[in-house]
């Protein structure tokens, strides 16, 4: 017997019921489909379950929605997802399995043109991600496609625009939204944020606070440091206790550092900060460490027209004034004596604590060459020196280290000179005699011609008492004879000329009447003359009877 023998024909009632059930099922599916959420629709859902990378969300439809967790973290309003929590989502469509694809809804990420217009009207701040750099600005995903012009990007250097790609930014819609894209502004938000942060910082900080900061810019006079939304000025003089010539030598852009608040002007919103104030003041105890008269060594750090600066220790510099560099020579510029980087020995002349200044002397470290001048350079002393300088009025000789003397042009030679260079040149080593010493003024007057033997001195040196020589009578009475060119000698033994009065003359008669005694004496003298009669112009032999060089006296007698 076959299985067909047990089969029975289907009744009409059963066939009708099957058709009705199929129609009802199709109608149910159609109704449910029409009752499901539309693409782009925003709904409130509840997290049903959490899987490794998605959250299952009940949005009131027959099928659960799927929300990727990474999308929630990136685009969501924040917060952790847990089963049962209510969230706002937007339906993006269906996945291949028929589940609704969801994305988080956030007021700062409009999903439709209508949402964008509401955000524009309310001035709402939008959150988005920079997707690329295009001509003139940036493309941004804020839920819809947006564009930020370069001038509204908040980036000063256009070359730095690419650094924002992939970064999350906040912005506002600047004009009525259109279908194609939204025009956005980021700079105004940054400025508002900076102003708010600046005000908060100004209200919070106090003078003396030590704050972390970042160097934002460098200038010739200092650097600007961001200390929490406020750019504070770090003046170059407050960077280090040692001198900083250029801020770039001590700091770099972007450098993180700690500074101390020195001054706050809340009305002008200005803050001055210091870096060196965080380290001990090297000037503490300087008067005790460097008393006046102390010999110190240091390195020449820089020179100026008026002197040279010498670093005695880090942060402590002293000034050697140009007048304290040499005892004798006039220094025209400090580099004639010292060079930057040179180690020198100096003497502390004074410490000025309030002005933070130390006066140093270079020449004092060498010793005062005039200290023994009174004994070494007495008047009449013969010295030797090098011609250092020539002037119209004379020459300057360096007779010792730090001691110069001046030879007037009239004391250089017995001959008349128009200029000292006629007989001298710089570098010549000559002998001179000290004519005058002025210790208070540190002046020495010297003479060179005083060491040149005169014709009289040469004659005296060449002769002695008793020498015989031939001379010419210059004056018969009192006797004067020329013993050499320009040199005369006295002849005390020259007889006075005899005056003969003829007898019988009127003169003889009157003398006999009025002066008989004198007449008799004259007659007797005439008869016996004393001394040797000399005649003007005659040349004869004489003998030297006296030579006195100091008194310039020579006496002779006829041989």
C-alpha positions as CSV (number, residue, x, y, z in Angstrom):
1,X,0.0,0.0,0.0
2,X,1.4,3.4,-1.0
3,X,1.6,6.7,1.1
4,X,-0.8,8.1,-1.4
5,X,-3.5,5.8,-0.3
6,X,-3.7,7.5,3.0
7,X,-3.9,11.0,1.5
8,X,-7.1,12.9,1.5
9,X,-8.2,15.8,-0.7
10,X,-7.8,19.3,0.9
11,X,-11.1,20.9,1.8
12,X,-11.9,24.4,0.4
13,X,-12.1,25.8,4.0
14,X,-8.5,24.9,4.7
15,X,-7.2,26.6,1.5
16,X,-9.0,29.8,2.3
17,X,-7.4,30.0,5.8
18,X,-3.9,29.6,4.4
19,X,-4.3,32.4,1.9
20,X,-5.7,34.7,4.6
21,X,-2.7,34.0,6.9
22,X,-0.2,34.9,4.2
23,X,-2.0,38.1,3.5
24,X,-2.1,39.1,7.2
25,X,1.6,38.4,7.6
26,X,2.5,40.5,4.6
27,X,0.3,43.3,5.8
28,X,1.9,43.1,9.3
29,X,5.4,43.3,7.8
30,X,4.4,46.2,5.7
31,X,2.9,48.0,8.7
32,X,6.0,47.4,10.8
33,X,8.3,48.5,8.0
34,X,6.3,51.8,7.6
35,X,6.3,52.2,11.4
36,X,10.2,51.9,11.6
37,X,12.5,55.0,11.8
38,X,13.5,56.8,8.7
39,X,17.1,57.5,7.6
40,X,18.4,60.6,9.3
41,X,15.7,60.5,12.0
42,X,16.8,61.3,15.5
43,X,15.5,59.0,18.3
44,X,16.0,58.3,22.0
45,X,17.2,54.8,22.6
46,X,18.3,52.6,25.5
47,X,21.5,50.6,25.5
48,X,20.5,47.0,25.6
49,X,23.9,45.3,25.5
50,X,27.6,46.1,25.0
51,X,29.8,44.0,22.8
52,X,33.5,44.2,22.0
53,X,33.2,47.1,19.5
54,X,29.4,47.9,19.3
55,X,26.5,48.8,21.5
56,X,23.0,47.4,20.8
57,X,20.4,50.1,21.3
58,X,16.7,49.7,21.5
59,X,15.2,52.6,19.5
60,X,11.6,51.5,19.6
61,X,11.7,49.5,16.4
62,X,11.3,45.7,16.0
63,X,15.0,45.5,15.2
64,X,17.7,46.8,17.5
65,X,20.2,49.5,16.3
66,X,23.9,49.0,16.3
67,X,26.2,51.9,17.5
68,X,29.9,51.5,16.9
69,X,31.8,52.4,20.1
70,X,34.6,54.2,18.3
71,X,32.0,56.4,16.6
72,X,30.4,57.1,20.1
73,X,33.8,58.1,21.5
74,X,34.7,60.3,18.5
75,X,31.3,62.0,17.8
76,X,29.3,61.4,21.0
77,X,28.6,64.0,23.7
78,X,30.9,62.2,26.0
79,X,30.4,59.8,28.9
80,X,30.6,56.0,29.1
81,X,27.9,53.7,27.7
82,X,26.3,51.2,30.1
83,X,23.3,48.9,29.7
84,X,20.1,50.7,30.4
85,X,21.4,54.3,29.8
86,X,19.3,56.5,27.5
87,X,21.1,58.2,24.6
88,X,20.2,60.3,21.6
89,X,21.0,58.7,18.3
90,X,20.5,59.2,14.5
91,X,19.5,56.5,12.1
92,X,22.1,56.2,9.4
93,X,20.5,53.2,7.5
94,X,20.6,49.4,7.8
95,X,23.5,47.0,7.7
96,X,23.5,43.8,5.7
97,X,22.0,41.9,8.5
98,X,19.0,44.3,8.6
99,X,19.9,46.1,11.8
100,X,19.7,49.8,12.0
101,X,23.1,51.6,11.8
102,X,23.2,54.4,14.4
103,X,25.4,57.3,15.2
104,X,25.3,59.5,18.3
105,X,23.4,62.7,18.2
106,X,25.1,65.8,19.7
107,X,23.8,69.4,19.6
108,X,27.3,70.4,18.5
109,X,27.2,68.2,15.4
110,X,24.2,69.1,13.2
111,X,23.0,66.2,11.0
112,X,20.7,68.1,8.7
113,X,20.4,71.5,7.1
114,X,17.6,72.3,9.6
115,X,19.9,71.5,12.5
116,X,22.6,73.7,11.0
117,X,20.2,76.6,10.7
118,X,19.1,76.2,14.3
119,X,22.8,76.1,15.4
120,X,23.5,79.3,13.3
121,X,20.5,81.1,14.8
122,X,21.6,80.2,18.4
123,X,25.3,80.9,17.8
124,X,26.0,77.3,18.9
125,X,29.6,76.1,19.2
126,X,30.1,73.1,16.9
127,X,32.6,70.3,17.3
128,X,34.3,68.8,14.3
129,X,37.4,67.1,12.9
130,X,39.7,68.8,10.3
131,X,39.7,66.5,7.3
132,X,42.1,68.4,5.0
133,X,43.8,71.5,3.7
134,X,42.4,73.1,0.6
135,X,43.1,76.4,-1.2
136,X,42.2,79.2,1.1
137,X,41.4,77.1,4.2
138,X,40.5,73.9,5.9
139,X,37.7,71.3,5.3
140,X,36.0,70.2,8.5
141,X,33.5,67.5,9.4
142,X,31.0,68.9,12.0
143,X,28.3,66.4,11.2
144,X,27.9,68.2,7.9
145,X,30.6,69.3,5.5
146,X,32.2,72.6,6.6
147,X,34.9,75.0,5.5
148,X,37.1,77.3,7.6
149,X,38.8,80.1,5.7
150,X,42.5,80.5,6.5
151,X,41.8,84.0,8.1
152,X,39.3,82.4,10.5
153,X,41.4,79.3,11.3
154,X,43.4,80.8,14.2
155,X,46.6,79.8,12.5
156,X,49.0,82.7,12.0
157,X,51.4,80.9,9.7
158,X,49.7,79.3,6.6
159,X,52.5,76.8,6.5
160,X,51.2,75.4,9.8
161,X,47.7,74.7,8.5
162,X,48.5,71.0,7.9
163,X,49.2,70.5,11.5
164,X,45.5,70.7,12.2
165,X,44.5,67.9,9.9
166,X,43.0,65.1,12.0
167,X,42.6,67.4,15.0
168,X,39.4,68.1,16.8
169,X,38.4,71.8,16.6
170,X,35.6,74.0,17.8
171,X,33.9,76.6,15.6
172,X,30.7,78.5,14.8
173,X,28.7,78.9,11.6
174,X,29.4,82.4,10.3
175,X,26.7,82.7,7.6
176,X,23.2,81.2,6.8
177,X,23.7,77.5,6.0
178,X,23.5,76.4,2.4
179,X,23.0,73.0,0.9
180,X,26.6,72.5,-0.2
181,X,28.6,73.3,2.9
182,X,28.9,75.4,6.1
183,X,31.2,78.3,6.4
184,X,32.8,78.2,9.9
185,X,34.9,80.4,12.2
186,X,37.4,79.0,14.7
187,X,39.5,82.1,15.4
188,X,36.8,84.0,17.3
189,X,36.3,81.1,19.7
190,X,40.0,80.9,20.4
191,X,40.1,84.7,21.1
192,X,37.1,84.4,23.4
193,X,38.7,81.4,25.1
194,X,42.0,83.3,25.5
195,X,40.2,86.4,26.8
196,X,38.4,84.3,29.4
197,X,41.5,82.4,30.4
198,X,43.4,85.7,30.5
199,X,40.9,87.3,32.9
200,X,40.9,84.2,35.1
201,X,44.7,84.2,35.2
202,X,44.8,87.9,36.0
203,X,42.4,87.4,38.9
204,X,44.1,84.4,40.2
205,X,47.8,85.2,40.2
206,X,49.6,87.3,42.7
207,X,53.0,89.1,42.8
208,X,55.6,86.6,43.8
209,X,53.9,83.6,42.4
210,X,56.1,81.0,40.7
211,X,54.3,79.8,37.6
212,X,55.1,77.3,34.7
213,X,55.1,78.9,31.3
214,X,56.1,78.5,27.7
215,X,58.2,80.8,25.5
216,X,55.9,82.1,22.7
217,X,58.0,84.8,21.1
218,X,61.5,86.4,21.3
219,X,62.4,90.1,20.8
220,X,65.5,92.2,21.2
221,X,64.4,93.5,24.6
222,X,63.1,90.2,26.0
223,X,60.7,87.2,25.6
224,X,57.0,86.6,26.0
225,X,56.0,83.7,28.1
226,X,52.5,82.1,28.2
227,X,51.6,81.6,31.8
228,X,48.0,80.4,31.4
229,X,46.4,82.4,28.6
230,X,48.4,85.5,29.3
231,X,51.6,86.5,27.6
232,X,53.9,87.9,30.3
233,X,57.0,89.9,29.5
234,X,60.3,88.4,30.6
235,X,62.7,91.3,30.1
236,X,66.3,90.5,29.0
237,X,67.6,92.1,32.3
238,X,65.5,89.6,34.3
239,X,66.7,86.5,32.5
240,X,70.0,85.9,34.3
241,X,72.2,87.5,36.9
242,X,74.9,87.5,34.2
243,X,74.5,89.8,31.2
244,X,72.5,88.5,28.3
245,X,73.2,90.3,25.0
246,X,70.4,88.6,23.0
247,X,67.4,86.7,24.4
248,X,67.9,84.0,21.8
249,X,71.2,83.2,23.5
250,X,69.3,82.1,26.7
251,X,65.9,80.9,25.5
252,X,64.3,79.1,22.6
253,X,60.7,79.2,21.2
254,X,58.5,76.7,22.8
255,X,60.8,76.2,25.8
256,X,59.1,75.3,29.0
257,X,60.3,77.1,32.1
258,X,59.2,78.4,35.5
259,X,59.1,82.1,36.1
260,X,58.3,84.4,39.1
261,X,55.7,87.2,38.9
262,X,57.4,90.5,39.5
263,X,54.6,93.0,38.6
264,X,50.9,93.0,37.7
265,X,49.0,95.7,36.0
266,X,45.4,94.4,35.9
267,X,44.0,97.5,34.2
268,X,46.4,97.3,31.3
269,X,46.5,93.5,31.5
270,X,50.3,93.4,31.7
271,X,52.4,91.1,33.7
272,X,56.2,91.2,34.2
273,X,58.0,88.0,35.2
274,X,61.6,87.1,36.0
275,X,63.7,84.1,35.7
276,X,66.9,85.1,37.5
277,X,64.8,85.8,40.7
278,X,64.4,82.1,41.2
279,X,68.1,81.7,41.8
280,X,70.2,83.3,44.7
281,X,71.3,86.9,44.2
282,X,75.1,86.8,43.6
283,X,75.3,90.4,44.9
284,X,74.4,89.3,48.4
285,X,77.6,89.7,50.4
286,X,79.6,91.4,47.6
287,X,80.9,94.3,49.8
288,X,82.2,91.7,52.3
289,X,83.8,89.6,49.5
290,X,85.3,92.5,47.6
291,X,86.5,95.2,50.1
292,X,88.2,98.3,48.7
293,X,91.8,97.6,47.8
294,X,91.4,93.9,47.2
295,X,93.3,92.4,44.3
296,X,91.0,90.3,42.1
297,X,91.3,88.5,38.8
298,X,88.6,88.3,36.2
299,X,87.9,87.9,32.5
300,X,87.1,90.8,30.2
301,X,83.6,90.2,29.0
302,X,83.0,93.3,26.8
303,X,84.4,96.8,26.1
304,X,82.8,100.2,25.6
305,X,84.1,103.6,24.8
306,X,84.4,104.4,28.5
307,X,86.1,101.3,29.7
308,X,86.0,97.5,30.0
309,X,83.8,95.1,32.0
310,X,85.5,92.3,34.0
311,X,83.5,89.3,35.3
312,X,84.8,88.5,38.8
313,X,82.3,85.6,39.2
314,X,79.0,84.5,37.5
315,X,76.6,87.5,37.8
316,X,79.2,89.9,39.2
317,X,80.9,92.3,36.9
318,X,83.2,95.3,37.6
319,X,84.1,98.3,35.4
320,X,87.6,99.3,34.7
321,X,87.2,102.9,33.6
322,X,89.4,104.0,30.7
323,X,91.2,106.5,33.0
324,X,92.2,103.6,35.4
325,X,94.0,101.6,32.7
326,X,97.4,103.4,32.6
327,X,99.4,105.7,34.8
328,X,101.1,107.6,32.0
329,X,99.9,107.1,28.5
330,X,96.5,108.4,27.4
331,X,94.3,105.5,26.4
332,X,92.1,106.4,23.5
333,X,90.1,103.1,23.5
334,X,90.1,100.2,26.0
335,X,91.1,97.7,23.3
336,X,94.5,99.3,23.2
337,X,95.1,97.8,26.6
338,X,92.8,94.8,27.0
339,X,90.9,92.3,24.8
340,X,87.6,90.5,25.3
341,X,88.3,87.1,26.9
342,X,91.6,88.2,28.4
343,X,92.3,87.3,32.1
344,X,93.4,90.5,34.0
345,X,94.4,91.4,37.5
346,X,92.7,94.4,39.0
347,X,92.2,96.3,42.3
348,X,88.8,97.0,43.8
349,X,88.4,100.8,44.0
350,X,84.9,100.9,45.3
351,X,81.6,98.9,45.6
352,X,78.2,100.5,45.1
353,X,75.7,98.1,46.4
354,X,72.5,99.9,45.4
355,X,73.7,100.5,41.9
356,X,75.2,97.0,41.7
357,X,78.5,98.4,40.5
358,X,82.1,97.7,41.3
359,X,84.8,100.1,40.2
360,X,88.1,98.4,39.3
361,X,91.5,99.7,38.5
362,X,94.0,98.1,36.2
363,X,96.9,100.4,36.7
364,X,96.7,100.1,40.5
365,X,97.5,96.4,40.2
366,X,100.8,97.3,38.6
367,X,101.8,99.6,41.5
368,X,102.1,103.4,41.5
369,X,105.3,104.3,39.6
370,X,105.2,107.8,41.1
371,X,105.5,106.5,44.6
372,X,109.3,106.7,44.5
373,X,109.6,109.5,42.0
374,X,110.7,112.0,44.7
375,X,113.8,110.0,45.4
376,X,114.5,108.5,42.0
377,X,114.0,111.7,39.9
378,X,115.4,114.5,41.9
379,X,116.2,117.8,40.2
380,X,119.5,117.5,38.4
381,X,119.2,113.7,38.0
382,X,120.2,112.4,34.6
383,X,117.7,109.9,33.2
384,X,117.4,107.9,30.0
385,X,114.1,107.4,28.2
386,X,112.3,106.5,25.0
387,X,110.7,109.1,22.9
388,X,107.0,108.2,23.0
389,X,105.3,111.2,21.5
390,X,106.2,114.4,19.6
391,X,104.2,117.6,19.8
392,X,104.8,121.1,18.4
393,X,105.8,122.3,21.9
394,X,108.1,119.5,22.8
395,X,108.7,115.7,23.2
396,X,107.5,113.2,25.8
397,X,109.9,110.6,27.1
398,X,109.0,107.5,29.0
399,X,111.7,107.3,31.6
400,X,110.1,104.4,33.6
401,X,107.0,102.2,33.4
402,X,104.1,104.6,34.0
403,X,106.3,107.7,34.3
404,X,106.6,110.2,31.4
405,X,108.5,113.5,31.3
406,X,108.2,116.4,28.9
407,X,111.1,118.1,27.2
408,X,110.2,121.6,26.0
409,X,111.3,122.4,22.5
410,X,113.6,125.1,23.9
411,X,115.4,122.5,26.1
412,X,116.1,120.0,23.3
413,X,119.0,121.7,21.6
414,X,121.1,124.8,21.9
415,X,120.0,125.6,18.3
416,X,116.5,127.1,17.6
417,X,114.1,124.4,16.4
418,X,110.9,124.7,14.4
419,X,109.7,121.2,15.5
420,X,111.1,118.5,17.8
421,X,111.1,116.1,14.8
422,X,114.0,118.0,13.4
423,X,116.3,116.1,15.8
424,X,114.1,113.4,17.3
425,X,111.8,110.6,16.2
426,X,109.4,108.4,18.1
427,X,111.3,105.4,19.5
428,X,114.7,107.1,20.0
429,X,116.4,106.5,23.3
430,X,117.9,109.7,24.7
431,X,119.4,111.1,27.9
432,X,117.9,114.1,29.7
433,X,118.3,115.9,32.9
434,X,115.4,116.5,35.5
435,X,114.7,120.2,35.6
436,X,111.5,120.2,37.6
437,X,109.4,117.7,39.6
438,X,105.7,118.3,40.4
439,X,104.5,115.3,42.4
440,X,100.9,116.5,43.0
441,X,100.4,117.0,39.3
442,X,102.6,114.0,38.3
443,X,104.7,116.1,36.0
444,X,108.4,116.0,35.1
445,X,110.1,118.7,33.1
446,X,113.3,117.4,31.5
447,X,116.1,119.0,29.5
448,X,118.3,117.5,26.8
449,X,120.5,120.5,25.9
450,X,121.6,120.7,29.6
451,X,123.6,117.6,29.0
452,X,125.3,119.0,25.8
453,X,128.7,120.5,26.9
454,X,129.0,124.2,26.2
455,X,132.1,125.7,24.7
456,X,133.1,127.1,28.1
457,X,132.7,123.6,29.7
458,X,134.7,122.1,26.9
459,X,137.5,124.7,27.4
460,X,137.5,124.0,31.2
461,X,137.7,120.3,30.6
462,X,140.6,120.7,28.2
463,X,142.7,123.1,30.4
464,X,144.0,123.4,33.9
465,X,145.7,126.1,36.0
466,X,149.2,126.8,34.9
467,X,148.6,126.1,31.2
468,X,150.0,128.7,28.8
469,X,148.1,129.8,25.8
470,X,148.1,132.5,23.2
471,X,145.2,134.9,23.5
472,X,144.1,138.3,22.1
473,X,143.6,141.3,24.2
474,X,140.0,142.4,23.9
475,X,140.2,145.2,26.5
476,X,143.4,146.6,27.9
477,X,142.0,147.7,31.2
478,X,140.4,146.2,33.1
479,X,142.1,143.4,31.3
480,X,139.9,141.0,29.2
481,X,141.4,138.5,26.7
482,X,139.8,136.1,24.3
483,X,141.2,132.6,25.1
484,X,138.9,130.7,22.7
485,X,136.1,131.4,20.3
486,X,133.3,133.0,22.4
487,X,135.3,132.5,25.7
488,X,136.9,135.4,27.5
489,X,139.1,135.5,30.6
490,X,139.9,138.3,33.0
491,X,143.5,139.5,33.4
492,X,143.7,141.1,36.9
493,X,147.4,142.0,36.5
494,X,146.7,144.3,33.6
495,X,148.1,147.8,34.5
496,X,145.9,150.8,34.3
497,X,146.8,153.2,31.5
498,X,149.2,156.1,32.5
499,X,147.9,159.7,32.1
500,X,150.7,162.0,31.3
501,X,150.3,165.7,32.1
502,X,152.7,167.9,30.4
503,X,154.5,170.4,32.6
504,X,153.6,174.0,32.0
505,X,150.2,173.1,30.7
506,X,147.1,174.6,32.3
507,X,146.1,171.1,33.7
508,X,149.5,170.8,35.4
509,X,149.3,174.3,36.9
510,X,145.8,173.7,38.3
511,X,146.7,170.3,39.7
512,X,149.8,171.8,41.4
513,X,147.7,174.6,43.0
514,X,144.5,172.7,44.0
515,X,145.7,169.1,44.5
516,X,149.4,169.2,45.2
517,X,149.4,165.8,47.0
518,X,147.5,164.0,44.3
519,X,149.6,165.5,41.7
520,X,152.7,164.3,43.4
521,X,151.3,160.8,43.8
522,X,150.3,160.6,40.1
523,X,153.7,161.7,39.1
524,X,155.2,159.0,41.3
525,X,152.8,156.4,39.9
526,X,153.7,157.4,36.4
527,X,157.3,157.1,37.2
528,X,156.7,153.5,38.7
529,X,153.7,151.8,36.9
530,X,152.1,148.6,38.5
531,X,151.2,145.5,36.4
532,X,151.6,144.9,32.8
533,X,150.5,147.3,30.3
534,X,148.2,145.7,27.6
535,X,147.2,147.0,24.3
536,X,143.8,146.5,22.7
537,X,144.1,143.9,19.9
538,X,147.6,142.7,20.7
539,X,148.2,138.9,20.7
540,X,150.5,137.5,23.3
541,X,151.1,134.6,25.7
542,X,149.1,134.2,28.9
543,X,149.1,131.7,31.8
544,X,145.9,130.4,33.3
545,X,145.8,131.3,37.0
546,X,142.2,130.4,37.9
547,X,139.5,128.0,36.5
548,X,136.1,127.8,38.1
549,X,133.5,125.9,36.0
550,X,130.6,126.4,38.4
551,X,131.1,130.2,38.5
552,X,132.1,130.4,34.8
553,X,135.3,132.3,35.7
554,X,138.7,132.2,34.1
555,X,141.7,134.4,35.0
556,X,145.0,134.7,33.2
557,X,148.3,136.7,33.6
558,X,150.7,137.8,30.9
559,X,153.7,135.5,30.6
